[in-house]
Amino acid sequence: MGRARPLRLPVLLLILGAACLGPYQIIGQELDPTVSLGNQPTWIQATPEQTTLLVFAAPDGGTTAPFTLTTIARNQSCVILTGTYYATATQVFLSSSLRYVLANEYNLPVTSRDGAQRSDVDGGATYTTSVDGGILTLTGAPPLGSFASFPVALANLEVTNQAQADCVLRVFQLSVISSETRILGFNGPAIIQYTNPATFNGVLSGDVNIGVQSLFKPNTTLTYQQFSDFAGFVLDGSQYSQTDLSGDGYISSTVAFQMTRDPGDGGPLQTVIAAQVGYGNADGSPPSILLNAGTPSGGSYQLSVDAGTSFLVGFDVLNTIDVTACVSTPQQ
């Protein structure tokens, strides 16, 4: 894979002087400052070049509330801004306090990668807001544009053919990438700090735990428990990577996910899709995902839907994160 392309992230102009905090935990500093927010509105905007997801927590009687703005580029690079916002009937004021970055470094040896990073930021922006036909539009500078409700955008997803299976796996990967971006040092040499396992909270609910076997056996386990960064999408299960010191090896185990939507009549949430993503077999035999220098390089994901259908999805499908064909969302 060639060198990662720069992110098209106008919102990064919010940032005024970042100070690096990672990848290792600084004494007296929280490893994970995320406090799960419960079920909160999530909005999505998709283009062929990037997918942006916005979570606004309910103020609950206060003057400000938390927000997260997650941008995942076509090449899998991710930037997350977190902070607080204040809203009136026609405007919203965003104040960013943290930035997480997980760049695409697959062209580099594992030992030369930065891995996931977190920085303090101090920036703000004001947007005029409008909601029309379920579409949220944020007008201001830097530009953000229009968003659809994330659960509504997913409501028509199906898994009845290969193209749809590829789509669903890319949507699934949005939550996976988001979770990995907040694990300091992930995908770099600093991941060895998790020989002491650590747990990171989901933005909305649940958590993901990461553990590394040892310095000389950097086999890594990610375990999701009711993990949710975006409304209507929950992960449960584990992903196990068995590699040597060069990052060569394979992935195994299974992560289940459930997509739900609100029926709009006050009734219980309705399941859109419930399925499992299999990464491979315990011995690395086909169709397990193979790793070369920490980079997926062969094999297939096994997408098994609870309704009974199953598909093999090639490893290279996730090299490109473009969900525009998968969700009903404004095209910018």
N, C-alpha and C positions, 0 to 999 in steps of 0.2 A: 504494500500500500504506500502511496506517495505521501508527501508531507501534508499535514492537516491544513485545510483552508481556514483563513481567519473567519471568526464568527461575524455574521451581520447582526450586531446587537446595538441598535441605537440607544437602548435604555441604559447601556453602560456609561453614557454621558452623565448619568446621575452621580457617578462616583467621584468624589473629591479627595484624592490622596489616600490610597490603601496602604495599610501596614500589615505585613504578613504575620499570621499566627500559627502556621503549621509547617511541616506536617505533624511533628510531634507535639504532644500536649505541653503547654507552658505551665510551670508550677503555679498552682492556685487558680488555674483557669479550667472552666468546664470543657470536657472533651466534646460533649453534645449539648448545646444550649437550647435545642428544640423542645418546646412544650407542646404536646399533642393538643389540637384544638377541637376535637370532636367533629361531627358532621357539619361541614361548612361549604358554601357555594364555591364551585370551581368552574372556571371558564377556559375555553381553548380557542386558539387561532392557529391555523396551519397553512403553510406555503410549501412548495417543493424544497425550499432551502432550510426551513426551520419550523419547529413547533413550539408555541408559547402557551404556557398554562399559568393561570392567575387564580390565587385563592384569596378571598376576602373573608376574614372571620367576622362574625356578628359582633357589634360593639357591646351588646349586653348591658346597656345603660351607661357605659363609659363614653368618654369623648374620643378615644382612639382605640384601635384594635389591630391585631397582627395581620400581615399579608405576606405571601410569597409569590415571586415572579420567576418562573422556571423557563429557560429557553434551551431547547435541545436542537442542535444543528444537524443537518443532513448527514454529516460525517461522525455523529454520535457525541461530539463535544457538547458540554453542558455548562451553563452558568445559572446560578440561583441567587437571587437577591431576596433578602428578608428584612423586615422592619415593621413599622406601624403606619397606619393611615388614619386620616380624619375625613369624613364625608359630610357634605350638605346635600340638599335636594338636587343640585345641578353640578357639583364639583367634588373631586376627590383629591386629597393632598397626600402624596406618598413620601415617606421618610425612610431611606434605606440605612441599615446599620451593619449588616453582614453580607459578604459576597462569597459564594462557593464556586470553584472552578474545577472541572475535570476535563482537561484537553484531550484530544485524540493524539496519543503519543505512540501508536502502534508501529510507527516507522523507526522507533528508537529501541535499543536494548532495554530490558527491564531495569537494569542497574542505572541507566541514564535518565529515567523518567522522573518527573516531579510528583506524579500522582495527584490525587485530589487535594486541593488547597483551600484554606479559608482565610479571609481578610476582613479587618474592620473597614467600614466605609462610612462616610458622612455626606449624604446627598439627599436632595429632594426634588420633586417635580409636582406640578399642578395640572390636573386634567379636567376639562369639561366633560360631563358624563351624560349619556342618554341611553335608554332602553326602549327598543322598538321591535315588536314582533319577536321578543325573546333574545334579541341581539344587543349586547352591551358594546357601546362605542366610547372610547376614551380619546378625546381630541386635545392635543397639547404638544409640548416639546420636552424631551425627544418623543417622536411619534410612537404610539402603540397600536391604534386602530380598533378593529371590531372583533368581538369574541362571541362564541356561542356557549351555552351551558354544556359542560363536559358530559354529564349523564345523558342529556338530550342528543348530543352529537353522536353518542355511541348507540343510541336506541335501535338503530336499524342494522347493526352489525350482525352478520351471520357467518357460519362456518359450514358451507355446503360444497365448496370447491377449493382448488389449490390457491387461487388468487385471494379468496377471502381468508383462507388460513394464513397466508403471508401477511395480510393486512392486520389480522388480529394479533399476530406475534409482534408486529411493530408497535401496536398500541400497548401491548403488555410490556414491551421494552421501555416505554416511557417511564413507567414506575420503577423499573429496575435501575435505569440510568440515574434517575432522580435520587434513589436511595444510595447508590454508590458514590454520588458526588458529595454527599455529606459525611462520608467516612474518610477522615483525614488520612492522606497517604495512599488511598486506594489506587491500585494499578501501578504502584511504584515500589521502590525498595523499602520505604518507610512502613509498608504493610506488616513488616516483621514485628512491629510494636504490639500486634494483636496476638502474640504468643500468650499475652494476658488478654483473654477475650473481652470485648466491649460491646455494649448494646446502644443502638441509636434509635430514637423515637421516630415514628412516622409523623408527618405534618398533621394529619387528621386523627390517626389512631394506630395502635399497635407498635411494633418495633422490629428491627433487624439486628441480629447478633452476628458478629464476625469473630472467628477464631482461627489462628494459624498454628500448625502443629509444632514447629520448631524452626530455629535458624537454618538448620541443614536440611530440613524437610518442610519447605514452605507450603505444604498442602493447606488449603483454605476452605473453611465452611461458612457460608452465609445462611442463616436461618431466619425466615420471615414468620412472624406471628401476628395475624390479623393486621398486617401492615398496609397502611393507606396514606398516600400523599395527595391523592386526588379523589373527589367525591365519586362514589359509585364504582370504585375499583379497589379490590382488596387482595393481598397476596398472603399465602400460607405455604410453608414447605421449606426445602433446603436445596442449596446448590453447592456441590463439592468439587473443588479443583485440585487435582493431584498432579504436581509438577516437580521438575528438578530445579536446581538453582538458576538455570537459564530460562525458566518459564516454559519448558517443553513438557507436554503431558496431555491430559484430557479432563473433561468435566463430566460429572455424573449426578444422579439424584433428581428430584422432581419438585417443582414449585406449582402449587395450584393457585388459580385465581377465580374470582367471581366478579362479574359486572352486573350492576343493578341500576334500576331507575325508579323514580317516584311516579306512581300512576296518576298523580294529580287529583285524586279524589279522597285523599286522607287515608287510604288503605295502606297495607304493608308494601315494602319495596318489592319490585318485580325483578326477577333474574333475567338478564338478557343472555348472558353466556356464562356457564360454569365449566371450567376445563383445567387440564394439567399440562404443564410444559416439562417434558422429560429432556434432560441434558445428556443422558447417556447411561451406560451400564457400569457396574462397579469395577469391572476389569478393563474398561476402556474399549471393549469390542464394538463393532459397528451396530447402530449408527452414531455412536458417541461423538460429541463435539471434541475435536482435537485442537491442541494448543501448540503453537510454535512461537517461542519467545513471548509467551503470555498473550498471544493473539490468536483468536479462532481461525483455524486454517483448513478445516475439513469436517466431514460428518454432517449430521442433521439433527435439528430439534424435533422432538416427537410431541405434536400437539394432539391431545386426546380430549374430546368434548364429552361431557357427562351424558349428553343425549345419545352417544354411541359412535359418532364419526371420529376418525383420526387421520392425521396427515403427517408426513415428513416434510419439514421445512429446512431447506439448505442453509448452512452456516452463513453464507454470503448474503442472505436476505436482510440480515440485520446490519450489514455494512452501510446500508442506506436507510436512514430514518426519515421517511416521507410518508405521512399518514393522510395526505390529501384525498386519496382514493378510498379511505377507510371511514371517514367521519363526515357528518354534515356540519360544516363550519364555514364561516366567511372566508373567502379567498382574498388575500391582501394583494 
